[in-house]
Amino acid sequence: MKKYFLIVLACSLAVLACDNGVKEVNIESDVYHQTMDKLSEIIVHDIFSPPVASRIYAYPSIAMYEVLAQNNPSYNPLAGQLTELTPIPRPTEEISYELAALEAFIKIGTALIFSEADMDAYREELYKELKKGVNKQYFEASLAYGGQVAKHILEWADGDMYKQTRTYPKFTVTNDPTRWQPTPPGYFEAIEPHWTKIRPFAIDSSTQFVPERPTAFNMEKNSPFYKEVMEVYEVGKNLSQEQKEIASFWDCNPYVMNVTGHVMAATKKITPGGHWIGIVKIACKKAETDPMKTAEAYALTSVALADGFISCWDEKFRSNLIRPETVINKYIDEEWVPLLQTPPFPEYTSGHSVISNAAATALTSIFGDNFSFRDDTEVKYGLTVREFDSFFDASEEAAISRLYGGIHYMPAIENGVTQGRKLGDYVVDKLKLRNEALAENNE
C-alpha cells in the first residue's frame, strides 16, 4: 500500500510539474513569417483575386500588431487610427502576448479563407511544439485572449461591405469600342467591379487619390492614344531576354489559363500583394527584426496594399479603359499576343504600379532608403532571384514590367506610380505606429 501511495504521489507531482511548467513561450519572428507563408500558400490554393487577397493579409496583420503593441509602450495601437477600429480588449490574466498575437492572426486568417482545414492542421502541429514544457493554464489563457482579439477584429471586418458586395450585380460589358472587353484565352468576367465600396483602412475614401485622366481613345494615326498603343505593340515584339524575365518575375497572376490545342489547364501563382508580403519577410529577416517590429512591417505594408487596391480599383471601373490586347488585335495585328496573359479588369491605372509603390513607401519608412535585398519570392514558382538596391528600385521594376508584359499603356504605369506613392505617403504620415519619444529612449 505504501509503495502504491508513493507511485501515485510521484505521478501526481509529475502532472503538477507539467501543469506548472514555465510561463514562457518561445516565439521568434520566424514563427510569424512561417505562419504568413502558410496563409499565402492557402491564398494561392484558393485562388483569391488580388484585391480580396489584400484584405485577407490586412486583418490578421493588424490583429497581430495590436496585441503586441499592448505590451510595448514604444508602439501606439492602430485603434482610433484605422477607420472604425475600436480598442481591442485587455487581457484579464497573465498571458504570452507573442502567443496571443499568433493565435489572433491564425484565427482571423482561417475565417477569411476557404481551405480552413489546412490552416487548422498547421495550427495543431505548430502548437504541439510551442506548448512543450509550458504551463498549461498560461498557454490556454494566451490562446483564449488571442481568440477574443480575433473576434473583435472580425466584427470590425464584418462592417467593411465585403459580404454585401458578394451579392452585387456583375459588371456590364457594352459595345462601346473604347471600353473594357473580356480578353483571351479565358474571356473571364471583370473581377471585383464594386471594390470601391469596400471600407478603406487608412485613406479617407476610395476617391482620395484619383489620378489624371487617361488618354482619350483615338485610333487615328499620330494621335496620343495611337502612339501609346503602338508603343505596347513594338515593345512587345522586340523584348530582350532581360525584359522577358522582368515581366515574368512580376506577373503575379493568381490564375493563368494555359491553352494547348483543345486542352486548357490553369496555373496558380502568388498575387501582386502576396509578392510584397514576401518582400516584407525578406526585409525583416535581413534586418533581424524582433516580433514587434516584424508585426509593424506586416501591418503597415498590408494596410498600404489594401488601400492601394481600393484606390486603384475605384479608378479602373471609373475610366473603364480598353486593354492593349483588344485594341491591337482589332486595329493593328489580329495575331498579336502579349507576353503575359491579360488580367480580367479594366486597364487604367496599373494595379502593379499603384500597390507596389504604396508598399515600397511603407517599407522604406521602416527600413530606410537604399535597403538592398535579394528577392526570392518567386523561386517556388520556377523563377529566379532578382536583386534590388531599394524598395523603390523594386517597385519601379514592377511598374515597368507591365509594359513589357503587354498589359498596360505607359500612362497607366506612370500615373499609377504617382497614385501609389501619394497614397503610401499619406498612410505613412497618418499612422503613428511608433511612440517616437519612447522608441528613441529604448534604442
N, C-alpha and C positions, 0 to 999 in steps of 0.2 A: 504493500500500500504506500509506504514511504517513497519507494522508488518511482511508483506511478505518479505520486504527487510532484516529485522533482521534475519528471519528464513534462508534465502538464505545465508546471511553472516555467520551465525553460522555453516551451513553445509559446506560452503567453508573453513572455518577455521578448521573444523573437518577433512576434507580431507587433507588440508595442513599440519595439525599436524600429520596425519597418514603418509603422504609422507615424512615429515621431522622428522621421528622418529629417534631413537638413531642409531648412526653409530657403532654398536657393535653387533656381532652375537655370541651367547653363544654356543660355540662348545668345548666340553671337549673330552678327549681321548676316552671315552665310545662311542661317536658317530662314531669314526673311527673303533673301534672294532666291533660295531654293523653292520657297512657297510661291513667290511671284512667278518663277519659271513654270511651276505646276499650273498656275492659273492661266498663263499664256498658252501652255500646251493644250489645255481644255478649250480655250477660246478658239484656237486653230481647229481643233477637232470638231467643235460645234458649229463652225463656220459663221461666226458673228461678223456682221458688217463693220467697217472701220468706225463709224460713229457710235454704234452700240458697244463695240469693244472698249472705246474710250470711257464710256460710262461705267463699264464693269471694272476697269482699272481704278477709276477715281474713288468710288465709295469705300472699298476696302482700305485703300491707301490713306484716306482721310481718317478712318477709324483707327488705324494703327498709329498714326501720328497723334491723334487726340489723346489716346490712352497714355502714350509715353510722355507727352508734354505735361500731363498732370503731375508727373513725378520729376520733372526737370524745370526748375524756375527760370532757366535761361531761355525757355521757349514759351511762346504765347499760344493759347488754344485758337483754333480756327473758328470755333463757335463765336458768333457775333461778327465774324468777318466774311464768311461764306453765306450766300443768300439763304435765309430762313433756317440756318443751322443753329440750334439752341445748345447750351452746355450739356455734355454727357453726364450721366450720373456719377457720383463719387463712390468709391468702394467703402463698404461698411466693416470690413475686416482686413487683416494683413494678407497681402497678395504679392505675386510677382507681376509687376507691370509689363515686363517683357513677354511673359506668357499670355497675359490678358490681351495684349496688343495683337499677338499672333492668333489667338482664338477669335478675336473680333474680325480680323482680316479673313480668316478661313470661313467663318460663319457667313459673312456678307458675300464673299466670293461664291460660296456654294449656292446661296439664294439667287444669284444673278445669272447662273449658267444653266445649261440643260443636263450635262453629264454629272449630276450630283454624286452619284455612286463613286466616281473616280476620285473626287475630292474627299469624300468620306473615307475611302480606303487609304488615301495619302495621310489624312489626319490621324487615323488609327495607328498606322505604322510609325508616324513621327512621334506621337505622344507615348508610344510604348517605350521609346528610347529616352525621351525627355523626363519621364516620371521616375526613372530608376533612382532609388535612394532618396527620393524627395518625400517630405511629409505629405501624406495623402490629403488631409484636410486643407492644407495650404495650396496644394495643386488644384484640388477641386474648386476651392474658393476663387482661385485665379481664373479658371475656366468659366465659372458662373458669372464673374464680373465681366469677362470678355463677351459673354452671351448677352448681358444687359446692354452693353455698349452697342453690340451688333443690332439688337432690337431697336435701340434709339436711332441709329443711323439708317436702318432700313425703313423705319417710319418716316424719316425725313426724305428718303429716296422715293417713297410712295407718292410724294407730292410734286414730283418733277414733270408730270404729264407723260411719262414714258408709256404707262399702261393705257392711257387714253388714246395715245397716237397709234396704238396697235389696231384700233378699230376705225381709224380714219380712212377715207376713200383712197384708192390708188391714184397715182399721178396720171393725168390725162395727156396723151400724146396727140398733137394736132398735125394738120398737113402744112403748117407754116414752114417753109423751107429754111428759115433762119433758126428754128428751134430744135431742141434736142430730140433725137430719134434713137431707139434701141439699136445697138451695134452687134455685128457678128463676133463670134460664131453662135453665141447663146441667145442673143436678142432679149436679154433679161429686162424686166421692168425696172423703173427707176427706184433706187434704194433710198429709203427714208426721206420722202418728199416733205414730211411735216416736222423734220428735226428742229426747225426754227422755233417750234412750240415748246421744246424742252427747256426747263428752267436752267439758266446759266448758274455756274458755281461762283465766279468772282466778278465777271463783267456785268454791267448794268442790264444789258439786253442783247439779243441776237443782232440787233441793228446798230450797235455802238461803233463798229468798225467797218462800215460799208466802204468798199474800195471805189476807185474810179470806175466809170462805166466802161464796159468792154468796147472794143472797136466795132462800129456798125457793120453789119453784114452787107457786103457788096462784092460780087464776084466779077466786076469789071476789071480788066487788066490795069495794073498800076494803082488800083485803089489800095488804101492801107490794109484792109482786111485780106484782099487777094495776096498781097505781099506776105502777110503773116501765114496764110495757108501754104504758099509756095516755100516758105522757109521750112515749115514742118516737112513738106514733101521732099525737098532737096537734101535736108539734113538726114532724113530717114533713108534716103537712097545711097548716101555716102558716109555712113558711120564707120569710124575707126574701131579697132578692137577694144581700145580703152573706153570709148563711148558706149559700146555694147555692154561691157562689163559694168559700167556705172549704172546704166539703165536697168540691167537685171538685178544688180545689188539692191537698188531702192524700189523694185517693183512692188513688193509687199501687197500683192493682190490676194485676198483671202480665198478666192475661188476662181481658178483659171480653168477654162474649158478647153481641153485638147482634142482636136479632131483629126483622125487618120482614116481617110476613106469614109466608110459609113459608121465607124466606131468613134464614140465620144467617151472621154474619161476626164475626170476632174483632178486637179492638183490643188492641195490646200497649203496655204502659206500664212505667215505672220502678217498682221495688219501694219499699216504705217505707224500707228500709235504704239503697237507692240514692239516695233523695232526701236523706237525711242525709249520705251521702258527698259529694253535690253541695254541701251546705252547708259541708262541710269545705273544699272548693276555694274557695268564696266567701270564707270567713273568712281562709284563707291568702293569697289574692290581695289582700284589703283590708289585711291586716297586713304584706304584702310579706315573707313568711317565706322563709328560706333553705331549701335542700334538707333539712337535718337537722330543722328544726322542722316542715317540711311532712310529713316521714315520721313524726314524732312524732304529729302531729294525725291522720293517717290510721290509724296503728297503734292508738292509744288508743281512737279512736272506733269503729273496726271491731271491736275486742275487746268494747267495751261493747255494740255492736249484736248481735254473735254470741251473747254470753252472755245478752243480753236475750231473744233468740228462744228459747234453750234453756229459760230460766226460764218464759217466758210459755207456750210450747207444753206444758211439763210440767203447768201448771195447766189449760190448755184441755182436755186429754184426761183430766184427773182429774175436774174438775167436769162436763165434757161437757154444758154447758147449751145449751138450745134457743135458736135465733136469734129476734129480734123478728119478722122477716118471717113465719116459720112460725106463731108464736103469733097474731099479728094476723090473718092470713088465716084461721086456723081458728076463732078465738073472737070477733073484733071486726069485721073487714071483709075479705071474701074478695077484693075488688078492689084493696085497698091494695098499692102497690108502693113500696119505699124509693127515695129519690133515687139512691142508689148501688147497684150490684149487690153482693149479699151474698157475701163470700168463702167458700170451701168448707172450713170447720173450725168447731169449737165456739166459743161466744160469749165465755166468761169466761176470762181478762181480755182487755182490749183490747190487741192487739199494737201498734197505733199509740201508745197511751198508755205502754206499757212501754218500747219501744225508743226512742221519741222523747225521753223523759225521761232514759234512760240515756245517749243520745248527747249531749243538752244538758248533762248533768253533766260528761261528758268534755271537751266543747269549752269549757265555762266554766272548767274547771281550767287550760286552756291560754291562752285569750284573755281571761279575766276576765268578770265580770258586766257588764251594760249594754253589751255589744258589739253595736251596732246593725248591721243588714245588710239588703240588698235581695236577696230570694230569687227568682232567675230560673230555678231548676232545671226548672220545668215548662213553660217557654216553648216548648220544642221539641215539646211535646205539646199545643200550642194553648191554653195557659192564660196568665194574666197574671202580672206580677211582684207579689209581696207584700213589704211591709216590716215588719221586726220590731225591737224595742228591745233584745232579748237572745235568747240561745238558749232560755231557759226560756219566753220570750214565744211563740216559735215552737212549742215542744213542747206548751204548754198549748192552743194553737190546733189543733195536730194531734190532740190528745186529744179535744177537744170536737167536732171535725169529724165524729167517728164517730156522735155523737148526731144531728147534722144530716143525715148520710147515711142514717140509719135502720138502722145496722149494730149498735149496741150500746145496752144499758141503761146508766143512769148509774153504778151500782156498778162495772161493768167498766171504765169510764173513770176514775173517781176512785181506785179501788183499784189500777188499772193504773199510774196516775201515781205512787202511793206505791211500788209494787213497782219501777218503773223507777228512781226516784230513790235508793231504798235500794241497789239493785244498782249503779247508777252511782257512788254514794259509795264503795261497797266496792271497786270496780275502781280508782277513782282513788286511794284510800288505800293499796291493796295494791301497785299497780305503781309502783315508784320509777324513772321514766324519767330524771329529771334528777338528776345529781350536784350537789346544791344548792350546796355549797361552791365547786366549780369554776365552776358556772354563774354565780354571783354575781360571781366574780372576772373572768369574761370579758365581763360586760355593762357 
